C-alpha cells in the first residue's frame, strides 16, 4: 500500500506486464541517454562551469545553481522557453526535521530540460538567455 501523498508511485494501472515494461525501457534507454548527453554537452559548453552542478547530478535534468533564480526564470519564460524548479527541499520527507542548508540551497536550483521535448536549438537559446542575466 502506497502512502496517500505519493500517488505518482502507483503503477497498478499499467496495461502490460512488468517484463513487457522493462523490455521497453531496455530498448529505449540507449536513445534516451544519447539525447540527454547531446543536450547536456551544449549546457556544459555554453554555461559557466561555476553554476553547473557536477555530472553526477545531470541525469534527470541539467541542474544549475544561481543566485538570482527568479530573474533567470522570468527571462527564460519571456523567451518562450521553459525550465523547472520542482526540486523541493528534503525536509518534507522528514516530518519535523529542520534542514536549514537544504532550505537555502533549494531556492537557487534550476533544472534545465535535457530530453526529447527540448531541442538542441532550445538548449543553445536557453544558455544565451541565462548568460545574459547572470
N, C-alpha and C positions, 0 to 999 in steps of 0.2 A: 504494500500500500504506500503510495506516494504522499508526502505532506501536501496539504491543500495549497500552500503558497508556492509550489513547484509544479504546476500542471503541465508545463512545457516538457517535462521529462517523461510524460506518459506516451509510450509507444504502442499502446494496445490497439490503436486504430489503423495500424499499418495493414495494408491489404496483401501482404506477402509474408513468406516465412523468413525467419532470421537468416537462413542460408542464402535465400534469394537477395535479401537486403545487403548482406556482406559481400556477395558476388558483385553487385552493382558498385558498391564502394571500391572494391578492389580494381574493377575495370576503369572507373573514373578518376581514381586518386592520382595517377601519374599526370594526367592532363590538368587537374586542379593544382597540383604542386607546381607544375611548369608555368601555369598562368600567374600564380601568386609570385613566383620568383621573378618573372618578367616585369611585373608591376613594382615589386619591391626593389628591383635593381634601379628603376627610374627614381624612386624615392631616395634610395641610398646615394645615388649620384647627384641628385639635384637639391636635396635638403641639407642644411648644415648638420654635420655629424653630432654637434653638441646638443641637438634637440631629439635625436633618434635614440630610442631605447635599443638595447642590444638585440642581436639577431635571434636570440632565444625567445624574444617577445613578439616576433613578427609573423607568427604562423596564422593566427586567426585574422588579424588586421595588422596594418603597419602602425605601430604606436609611436607617437611623438609626445614630448613633454615641453610645454611652453608656458610662459608667464601670463601672457595676455590671451588666454584661450577664447574668451567670448568675442574679442575683437577679430581674431583669426576666423572663428566660426561664422561670424557675421559676413566677413569678406568672402568666405567660401560659398555660402548660400547666395549671396548677392551675385556671384559669378555664375550661378546656375549649377553649382556642384553640390556635393554632399559629403559629410563626414560624421563621425559619431562621437558621443561622449558617454555612451552607456557602459561605463566601466565603474560600477559602484564600489565604494569602499568595502573592504572585507568585514567591517563592523556589523553589517546587517546579518551576517552568518552566525555571529556570536552574540546572542542577545545579552545585553548588559555589560559587554566588554568594550572598554574605550580603546580606540585605535587612533590616537592623535596624529601620528605620522601619515597613516593611510588617509585620514580625513583631509589632510593638507594636499597630499600627492594627487588624489583623485581629481582635484579642482584644476589640475594642469595637464591632464592627459587628453589627447585627441586621438581617435583611431581612424586611420585612413583606409578606405576600401582597397582591396587587392584581389578581387575575384572577377568572375565573368561579367559582372554588372558594371564594371568600371574599366574603361578603355585606356590604352597607353596614352592617347591624346588627353584624356581627362586627368590622368596621373601627372603628366607634364604641366598641364594648366593649373592644377591644384598646387603644385610645387611653386609655380610662379606667384600665385596668389599668396601663399604662406610666406614666401621670401619677401614679398613686398610689404608685408605687415609686421613681421617680427623684427 
